[in-house]
Structure formats: C-alpha cells, structure tokens
Amino acid sequence: MRTPIAFFLVVSALLFTIGTVGVLVRRNALVIFMSIELQLNAVNLTLIAFSRQLGEVNGQVLAFFSMVVAAAEVVVGLAIIVAIFRRRVSANVDDINLLRW
Amino acid sequence: MDLIVFWIMAPVSVGAAVLMLLQRNAVYAALFLVLNQFTLAVFFVLLDAHFLAAVQVIVYAGAIMVLFLFVIMFLGVDRREALVEPIRGQRGLAIGLGLLLAAGVVLAIGLGIGLARAPGPAPGGDNIEAVARVLFTDYVFPFELTSILLIIAAVAAMVLARRKARGLPDLADEAPAGREPERVP
C-alpha cells in the first residue's frame, strides 16, 4: 500500500517548524544557517509530495531549482560568516548588530 | 512495505532535526542535519522522485554539509554558545509560537486531507527521463539562469572571503595588498 501524501506533509510541517524555532532560538550563526537549510528541505519535501499526488514532475523540477538556489545561498552566506568572523572573532549573531562596522 | 519504511524513517527524521537543535556543539548539529537529509532522500524515493533523491544525497548531504563542516572547523569547534537571552523570554516565546505554527499547519493539512487521501496515479515510465524531458523543454530558460546564479554565487564567495579586501576603510592600518614581496631584501 502506498503511503498517503498527508503523512509526508505532516513530517514536512514538523521539520519546517523545528527549523523556524531553530532560527529564533539559536545564537550561533552557523546553526541558524543549518536551521534555514532544514526549512528549505521541508519545503522541498512538500513540493515533491504534491508532485507525486498530482502525478506530474513539475513540482520535482521546482524542488530541483530550489536546491540550486539553496546551494548558492549557502555559499554566499558562509562566505559572509567567514568575512564577519575575520573582523570580529565571533559567530554569535548578537555581536553583529550594526549594518556597518 | 512503503508504510513500514515511512514509519521507521519519520521518527528518525524528526528526531534528528530536534537533536540538531539541542546540540551545543556545531559539528554534532551538522552531523544530525546530514542524518535528517538522508531520511529525506528516503522519503523522495518513496515518492518516486529518484533523481531528486540522488541529488539530495550528493548535493545536500555531500557537498553542502562538507562546506558547513569546513567552515565550522575553520572558525574553531570549541566555541561555546552564549546562553544569555538578549530579549527576555525569547526562548520560551519562540518554542510556544513554533508549537502554534506546527498546530496550524497540521490543522490545515487535516482540513485538506480529502485532497491528499486519494492515491495519486502511478507515474508511467522512468522518473529521471520524465524530469529531464520537462527540465530541458519547458524549463530550459530557468535552467540556464541557474547557471548564471551559480557563477555569481561562486564569484561572490571569492570576493567576500578574500583575505585582503580592498576599498574597506579600516583595513588601512594593515599592509596594503601586494606589499609583502617588496620586504624581501
């Protein structure tokens, strides 16, 4: 028997919520980034679940594009974290409260 | 069979995500995220998205998490995260609002379950072939745009993470770029 799509959607909702709480609770910029990745993955799971439900692959292509964008975002974000770390030796987001320094 | 795999993988997936949140050490958090992404790849296989399952393992669990671990090691792993709350009650409020969000989304899924309960028609043929056909016909222009995006991201990363950035005022007290070879007598 096939798994109903709703199960995947519930797992995806839980993962997205955990990612949201992670972004709000954690102070380490890297862990906040990982939480954002978790949210993106949860959304990808939703896209693929609906794609399966509708019996077409457009949702999978959209998930593929979101993976590409996530990869680019991780590269730039980690470079920004490294650049900030070079200036002020900290990966704590509370220390970075000015737009210029 | 499908349901058994799902019920094994779903608690692993959610548990790995929760443990990622609770870890004080960023390396363990990254490893739990890798576990979570492997379970997501299993979900993709269950949903007949074989191509994306492979991409998930190679790109996410492989490349992106290696990048994360590289930066964690680069910045130093033994830094302790500050436990002070800059906003009073932020942690409790965040968890409470998170539970509210989860309840809301699950409720929305429950209300729309009539749509989701119907078993989807089995996709005919090869998944990879179907994805490739759509990707290279309907979505060929966005596909080319992503290559530009990736090039921009790579150049941006190099510019941002370069050691001696030019044009930034408070680097003036350091030696300007390109001075080092002149010091050799």
Interface residues (C-beta under 8 A of the other chain):
Chain A: M1 R2 T3 P4 I5 A6 F7 F8 L9 V10 V11 A13 L14 L15 F16 T17 I18 G19 T20 V21 G22 L24 V25 R26 R27 N28 L30 V31 F33 M34 S35 E37 L38 N41 N44 L45 I48 A49 S51 R52 Q53 L54 G55 E56 V57 N58 Q60 V61 A63 F64 F65 M67 V68 V69 A70 A71 A72 E73 V74 V75 V76 L78 A79 I80 I81 V82 A83 F85 R86 A91 N92 D94
Chain B: D2 L3 F6 A10 S13 V14 A17 V18 M20 L21 Q23 A26 A29 A30 L33 N36 Q37 L40 F43 F44 L46 L47 D48 A49 F51 L52 V55 Q56 V59 Y60 A63 I64 L67 F68 V71 I72 F74 L75 R79 E81 A82 P86 Q90 R91 A94 I95 L97 G98 L99 L101 A102 V105 V106 I109 G110 I113 L115 A116 R117 A118 P119 G120 P121 A122 P123 N127 A130 V131 V134 L135 D138 Y139 P142 T146 L149 L150 I152 A153 A154 A156 A157 M158 L160 A161 R163 A165
